[in-house]
């Protein structure tokens, strides 16, 4: 081997982490359970009905009936990659969204969050934020080195969410795929294990009861707390 050629650092004592097994992820405001069509599909369909825009950037949906959604949920729940979870807002006592781990690559230490779809009642809540924190916390706690988030480059809410959660923008893959007969450019975001301790501290502060007033309004914005951890910012979201 030519010793003059640069090589990446050796990973000392690193071992591939386990794949997620669907164990519930439980926090103060949110609970994630492995998706079960019989248990969750009816409530999810009711929560997501009436707003067809929820499916604009998804490769499936909208669903015209509860039975159609139940069929999709049954097929989705049967897989292990993606591994789907139903998200429950513990304060409201209602299931209101889904998310999954996907592109699970233990040998590379890489895992992604995707298929994220939140009903209007769950959006912009502490439960929604904590759900993604719980997914990241499990991944890094299990030994993953990299946590990814990818979305349609035109999906501005998803791009804003990724940055708010502390994920760094890594670029846009042009003409990455075709979804529902339309071109999709894909924006990539990620955070890595060395950044997680600082992000975890930011989440801990933001999610703490002291960060919210009596009406539930946040005192400190999460995006302000995670901004210093992000290596790069999304130029679309920052006027670049």
VENQUI-V630476 format. One record per backbone hydrogen bond with DSSP energy under -0.5 kcal/mol. NH is the residue of the N-H (numbers start at 0). CO is the residue of the C=O. Records with the same first field share a line. If there is no record, write none. Layout:
BEGIN
NH = CO, CO
END
This chain:
BEGIN
2 = 0
4 = 1
11 = 9
13 = 10
16 = 105
24 = 31
25 = 23
26 = 29
30 = 87
31 = 24
32 = 30, 85
33 = 21
34 = 83
39 = 35
40 = 35, 36
43 = 39
44 = 40
45 = 41
46 = 42
47 = 43
48 = 44, 45
50 = 47
53 = 50
54 = 51
55 = 52
57 = 54
68 = 64
69 = 65
70 = 66
71 = 67
72 = 68
73 = 69
74 = 70
75 = 71
76 = 72
77 = 73, 74
78 = 75
80 = 81
81 = 100
82 = 100
83 = 81
84 = 98
85 = 32
86 = 96
87 = 30, 85
88 = 93
89 = 28, 87
90 = 28
92 = 88
93 = 88
95 = 86
96 = 86
97 = 116
98 = 84
99 = 113
100 = 82
101 = 111
104 = 102, 109
107 = 104
108 = 104
109 = 104
110 = 145
111 = 101
112 = 147
113 = 99
116 = 97
118 = 95
121 = 118
122 = 118
124 = 121
128 = 124
129 = 125
130 = 126
131 = 127
132 = 128
133 = 129
134 = 130
135 = 131
136 = 132
137 = 133
138 = 134
139 = 135
140 = 136
141 = 137
142 = 138, 139
143 = 138
144 = 108
145 = 108
146 = 190
147 = 110
148 = 188
149 = 112
150 = 186
152 = 184
154 = 151
155 = 153
158 = 154
159 = 155
160 = 156
161 = 157
162 = 158
163 = 159
164 = 160
165 = 162
166 = 161
167 = 189
168 = 231
169 = 187
170 = 187
172 = 185
173 = 171
175 = 172, 183
176 = 183
178 = 181
181 = 178
183 = 176
185 = 172
186 = 150, 184
187 = 170
188 = 148
189 = 167
190 = 146
192 = 144
194 = 191
195 = 191
196 = 192
198 = 194
199 = 195
200 = 196
201 = 197
202 = 198
203 = 199
204 = 200
205 = 201
206 = 202
207 = 203, 204
210 = 207
211 = 208
212 = 216
215 = 212
218 = 210
224 = 220
225 = 221
226 = 222
228 = 225
229 = 225
234 = 232
237 = 233
238 = 235
239 = 234
END
